Amino acid sequence: MRNFSRLLGLLAGALLIMLCGFVTAQPSLKKDAANSSNDVEDVTTVLTAHSSDAIFRSAASYTFSVKNNLDKPESGKLTYVVTDQFNKKLLADSMQISFGALSSKDYDFTIPEAKAGFYKINFMINVTDYDDTTRRVFGIRPEEIRSAHPKPDDFDKFWDDTKKELAAIKPNYKVTERPDMEDGVRKVYVIEMQSLGNLTIRGWMTLPVDHPKNRKFPVLLMLPGYQASNKPLLGPEYETAFITLDVRGQGMNREDMQMRREDYIVSGLEDKNKYILRGIIADCLRCMDFIFSRADLNHDEIAVTGGSMGGYLSITTAALDKRVTFCAPQNPFMSDIYNMDHGAVTWPINHMKDYVNIRPGLTFEKVLDNLQYFDTKNFATSVTCPVDMGMGLLDPFVPPNNSYIVYNNFPAKKKKLFVFKNLGHEVGDSYYTYETLWIHDAFALF
């Protein structure tokens, strides 16, 4: 159990590092003061959904609990407002409330039944000495959500051609041991390979120091978040290979493709054959080739995981390379892209519109058409290995409707979704526990 706990901590910590490159440069979600239990507050509130994941079959329902820490009564109004994911107001209701000095009181709300989908709901309390807003999201039968936009007819051909182009490039694998970085438990290696466009791609691989002779190591391939820099994963004694890949323009590869952070996601956007994500996805496929070039790695036990862009790359890699055994994405971005262009999601749409505005002849409609070849939902239909996906309902970059469309497109029979109703662009510990247990059991890490 000691090693299991260390592996769990390693996975959560490493994924947080890979996510930080994306999250810290974006507007962060602040915790609602209305849901903090701080006794020094004059009034404290807690909003409780009558569903563990805030997903309902029909009408949504909540309890709004108020605790008055003042020695005098309070009165005023409690209001809720429901909008769709594009912030269009759908309905609202309010009630007059009052509660005595040093007392607590609960108020129950049932939201009228809505069609399948996710909805934003704001609860606003305004009483004599206190006012605040609690922002949440709830879902109604999300398993019914589907995209209105099919994938392009030549989607598969586009990616088959990309893989053929990649296969024609000699990989020139290079592995360099870094004894100065070892921790006594795992050996550290820098790995290098040639990818699409003959770019050199680098990453880290760590292997156990002590292991049975001729042991073939299961592989955990961790894919990076947006503009994140990876580090070699050390620590657990499990007989597993840990590979952290830096895709083009990130981490150890920045010097080969220097650009501003905001330019990265729009590089080559006017041409789907030159778009940055085509090369990034190819980098991940080339890393899979690297794994299969190694006699000391188990080619039947390969898990891919990552958050945000890393979650996206986990899905695209599993979709395009059937050698992946297990796919574990969290909050995968670029999901159902047509439904990101309505004001609710600013990134990366805002950068893409700025890019279009300074290029005569390029239209945003053309950009959206190109992006269909990189939409997460269009890859999801080809993922056949087991999938463990995590999402936060308050995610400002990947709205829950968009995430659920991706999940619903997975054809895999063995798929599981963790929904965190009070989290944004992150997932909770229960997700990492499940992911670690799956790897622990499937790869016989005892």
N, C-alpha and C positions, 0 to 999 in steps of 0.2 A: 504493500500500500504506500510505502514511502516513495518508491519510484513512480508509482502511478500519480501521486500528488505532485511530484516534481514535473512529470510530463504535462499534467494539466496546467500547472502554472506557467510552464514554458510556452505552451500553445497560446494561452491567453495573452501573455506578455509579448510574445513575438508578433501576434496579430495586431495588438494595440500599437506596437512600434510601426508596423507596416501601414496601419490606418492613419497614424498621426500626420504623416506627410500630406495627406489629403484633408483631414478634418481641421487641423489647426489653422489652415489658411482660409477657412470658410467661416461664415457666421455660426457661432456655436449656439446650441440650445441651452437656455438657462433653466434651472430647476424652478418650478412654480413655488413662490413663497406660500401660496395657499395650501400646499401639500407638505409643508415642513412642520415638524412638531417642536416648536420652540416656545417654551413656557413663558419667555419674556414678552412675547407678542400679546397685545391686548385681546385679540381674537385669533384663534387658529381654526383652520378648516381642513377636512380630508374628503376627497371625492372617491367613492368606491363604485366601480362598475359591477353589476350583478352577473359577471362572467369573468373567469380568470384571465382571459386574453382580450376582453372587450369585443368579442365577436358573438353575434346573436343570430338566431334563426329568423326572428321576426322583429318585434319592437325591442329597442334598446332600453335599458333601465339602469338608474343610478341612485345612490344615496349620497346626499351632501350633508356631512356632519359638521356642526359648528360647536366650538367650545369657547365660551365667554370667560376670560380671565379677569374681567373688570368687576368691581364691586357695585356696578349699576347696570340696569337693564339696557338692552340695545334693540332697535327696531329699524326696519328699512325694507329693502326689496332684494329678492333673489331671482335672477334671470338666466335663461339659457338661450343660446343662438346656435342653430345648426346650419352649416354650409357644405357644399360639395368640395371636392379637392381643389377646385379652381377658385374657391372663396365666394362662390355665388350663394347668396343667402336663400335658404329653403324654408325655414320656419323658426319661430321664436315663441317663448312663453315666459311668464313671470308670476311671482306670487309675493304678497306682503308677508314679511316674517317678523317675529319678535321673540326674544328669549331673555330670561331673567338674569340677574347678577350671579356671577360665579356658577354658571350652569352650562349644560350641554343639550343639544337638540339635533335631531335628524330630520331631513326633508327628502322624501322619495319622489323621483321623477320617472315617468315612462314616456319615451319618445315615440311618437306615432310611427307605425311600420313604414319602411321605405323599400325601394327596390334594391337588388343586390349591389353591393359596393361599399366603399368606405366614406365616412363623413367626419368632418371636423365639428367639434362641439365645444363651445366656451360657456363656462358657468361664471357669472358675475354677481358678486355679493356687494351690496352697498347699504351699510347700516350707519348708525350715528357716528361711531368712532373708528370705522374700518371699512375699507373697500379693497377688492382684489379680484383677479380673474384667473381661473384655472382652465388651461387649454388641453383638450384631449381629442382622441380619434376613436371611433367605433366602426365595426364592420357588420354588414348584414349579408349572410350567405355568400362569402367571398369565393367559395369554390365554383360559383356560377360566372364569375367575371371572365370575360374573354376580350381580346383586342378586336377592334373593328378593322384592323389593317393587316392583311396577310403578308407573308414574306414574299419577296420578289421571285418570279418564276425561275430566274437563273441564279438564285442564291447558292444552291449547292454547286453549280458549275463554277461560280466565282471562287469559291473556296477550294474546290478541287484543282483549279488552275493555280491558285496561290500555293497549294501544297506541292504541285509539280514543279513550280518555280523554285521553291525552297529545296526540294530534293535534288535539284540540279547543282546546288551550291555545295562544294566540299566543306564539311563541318570543321575540319582541322582542330579537333578537340585537343585541349591542353589542360593538364591538371598539375598544379603546383602546391606542394605541401607547405604549410605555414606553421612550423613547430613553435614559433614565438607566440602564437595565439592559442595554443592548446591549454586545456585545464586539467590534464592528467586523466580525464575520463574519455574525451573524444579528440580525435585527430581533426585538424582543420586544413581544408584545401580551397584554393581559388580555382574555379573552373572557367574555361574560356571556350568559345565556339564561334563559328561564322554563321550568320543568319541572313535573312532576306536583305538584298542589296549589298551583300558581302560585309556587313557591319559585324564587328567583334562584340559579342555579348558575354558578360561575365556574371559570376555568381559565387556562392559559397556552398561547399559540401562538408559535412562533418560525419565521421564514422567512429564507432566505438573503438577504444584502444584494445580492450580485452574482448575476445569473441572466439567461438569455436573455429577450428580450421575449416576453410572452404565454405564458411557461412555466407549465404546470399542474403543481403539485407533488404527488408521491406523499405519502401521509400515514402517519405512525406515531403512533397513538393509544395513549398509555400510561395505564393505569387504576390507581387507587391501592390500596395495601394498607390494612388495617384501621387507622383513625384516623391515617393518614399525611398529611403535608402535602407537596404537590408544589412543584416549582420549575421555572422556565423552563429548557429544555434548550438549551445553547449549545455552541459548539465546531465540530463538523465542517462542512465547506463543501459537503457533499452538497446537491443541489437537492431537498430533502425538507422537508415541513412536520412539525414536532414539536409534538404537542398533548398536554399533561398536564392531566387533568381532576381537579378537586376536587369530589367528589360531596357531596350534602347532609350538613351536620353535620361536614364535614372541611375542613381547610386554610382557604382564604379564605371558606368558608361557615359556619364555626363559630359566629359571632355570631348567625346566623339560626336556629340550632337548638342551643342550648347544653344539654349533658347530660353526666353523668359517663361516663367511658370504658366502665365495665362496663354502663351502661344502654343504650348505643348499639345493641348487637347484639340486645337484647330489646325495643326500643321497638315497641309495637303488636303484640306477638307473639300476643296472644289473638285477633286478627282478621287473616286473610290479606290483606284489602283495605287494612289500615292498617299492615301490617308494614313496618319501615324498609327492608328489602331491595327491596320493590316500588318504592319511590320511588328508591332508589339505582340499580336497573337502568334505570328510566325516565330517569334523568339521563344515563346512558350512551347510550341511544337518542336522546335529544334532542341530544347532542353529535354523533351521526352525522348528524342532520338539519342541524346547523350546518355540518358538512363539506360536505354537499350544497348548502348555500345559497351556497357560495363558488365563484365562477367561476375563481379562481386555484388551486383544489385539484383534483387528479385523482380523479374519482369512481370510477375503475376500479382504483385502487391504494391500498387502505386496509388497513393491518395493525394489529391490536389485540394488546396484550401487557400483562402484569402478573404479579405474584407474590402468592400467598396470596389475599386478597380480590380483588386485581387480576387474578389468574389466573381466579378465579371469574367476575368481571365480563367478562373476555375471552371466556369461553365463553358466558355468557348473552347478550352483545351479538351474537356471531357466530350464535347460535341464533335470535335474534329479529329480526335484521336481515341479510338475505342480501346486503346491499351490502358486507359485510366480505370482503376478499380473502384474508386470511391471519390465522390465530389462533395466538397463541404464549403459552399459559398455563404458569405454574410453580406447583406445589404448590397447586392450587385447593382452597379450603376448602369446607365445607358439602357434602361428598361422601358419598353413601349414608348419610343422617342416621340412619335406624333402627339402623344398625350402629355408631353412635358412642355409644349409650347402654348401655354394658356395663362402664363403669369404666376402660377403657383410654385414653379421651380425656376430659380434664377440661374443656377449653375448646372451644366455648362452652357445652357442656352444663351445667356447674355454674351459670353465670349464669342459664340458662333455668330450671333447677329452682328456684333461689332466687326467680326472678320468679313462678313458679307458686305457691310457698308463701305469698306475701303477697297473693294474689288469690283470695278465696273464690269457689268455683264453677268455677274454671279448673283443668283437669287436664293433666298432662303428656302424656297420650295425645292430647288435643285439640291441644296444641302440636305434637306430632310429625305429626299429620295436616295441620296448617297448613303445616308446613315442607316437606311433599312438593311444594308448589308452588314451592319455592325450592331444591330439591335439585339439585346440579350434574349428577348422572347423568341427570336427566330433561330437562335442556337439551341434553346432549351428543348425544342421538339426532337433533337437528335441525341440527347443525353440518355443513354440506356443503362448506365451503371447506377448503383444506389446513390441517393442524394440526401444530404442533411443541410437544410437551408435555414438561416436565421434572419430576422428582420425586426426593425423597430417601427411602431405605428406613428411615431412623431418625427420620422426621418424627413428632413427638409430637402434632401437631394434625391431620394428615391421614395416617392409617395407609395403608400401601401397598395393602392390599386395597381400601380405599375409592378410592384414586387409580386403581387399575387398572380398577375397575368403570366409572369415568368414561371412561377411555381406550378400553375395549372397546366402549363405547356410541357412539363416534364412527363414523358411517357413511362418512366420507370415505375415498376410496381413497388419497389422498396424506396419510398421517399418519405421524408419527415420534415415538418416545418415548425420552427420555434418562433412564436410571435411574442414580442415584448411590448406591452401596451403603453408603458411609460418611458420608453427609451427612444432616442433619435437614431443617429447614424452609428449604431453600435448594437451589440447583443450582450446578454447576461451570462452569468456563470453556468447556468443549466445547459446552455448550448455547448460550451466548451467541455463540460462533463460528458455529455452524450457523444460528442465527436471523439473525445479521448477514449471513452469506453469502446466505441465502435472499432477504432484503430487497434486498441489493446486486445480485443477479442479476435477480430478478423486476422490480425497479423500474429496472433499467438505470442504476445509480449508478456511472458510470465516470469 
